[in-house]
Amino acid sequence: MSLNIQDLRATLEDGTEILKGVTLDVPQGEVHAIMGPNGSGKSTLSKVIAGHDSYLVTGGTVTLDGEELFSMSIDERSRAGIFLAFQYPSEVPGVSNANFIRAALQARLPKGEEIDAVAYYKNLYVKMDLLEIERKFTARAVNEGFSGGEKKRNEILQLMMLEPKYAILDETDSGLDIDALKIVAHGVNAMRSPERGFLVITHYQRLLDYIKPDHVHVMAEGRIVRSGGPELAHELEKYGYDFLKEPAPV
């Protein structure tokens, strides 16, 4: 069971090719990190998997536990188990956090089945406490007026409540101070499971000090150009991306 990407190619609407043959397999139970310079295609990969309409898939496949992803709508991908935490989470004015998450959970239930409100809030408060989110945030509109750290913690709260099969975290560490980073990483680590895979996109080693990856991949110019263990992230941190110009170890 895995999120499997084979020779994925994608362009912008104007025909500019961004992904130029990405191949990657993220099994359940593993954390895979993707690093790479700006413009290498990391965020584009996450958006294409999620179904963002600014990109045109021109080749390759993505399967979710053997099912072709591109035959699914965005909503169907979410229901099938894909979760994307955005680099820049959107605000949803007029919709409270509690109602937003509750509606997302309700949409996943069989027709006619209703969420137990008492159990829902009990579970929600447990997750909020773990992420050090104040209870008043349940009544606030989604991300409206939130700081960068509050937005990122709110996304991890959604992750913890929805319990997807595969979570894609697109630069979740962006804009976080060290305390917020530790809290967010604690929430992610609490979700690690043999039944859940993670694809963590980041520029920096510091996130991977708290969310320990099983594998690290480097993207450059729309392709995976190097893969290895956690030590690869340390080498990139030490030597920079010029390190990629050296031949891969045999």
Secondary structure, DSSP 8 states (H G I E B T S, - for coil): -EEEEEEEEEEETTS-EEEEEEEEEEETT-EEEEE--TTSSHHHHHHHHHT-TTEEEEEEEEEETTEESTTS-HHHHHHHTEEEE-SS---EEEEEHHHHHHHHHHTTS-TT----HHHHHHHHHHHHHHTT--GGGGTSEETTT--HHHHHHHHHHHHHHH--SEEEEESTTTT--HHHHHHHHHHHHHT-BTTBEEEEE-S-HHHHTTS--SEEEEEETTEEEEEESTHHHHHHHHH-GGGGGS----
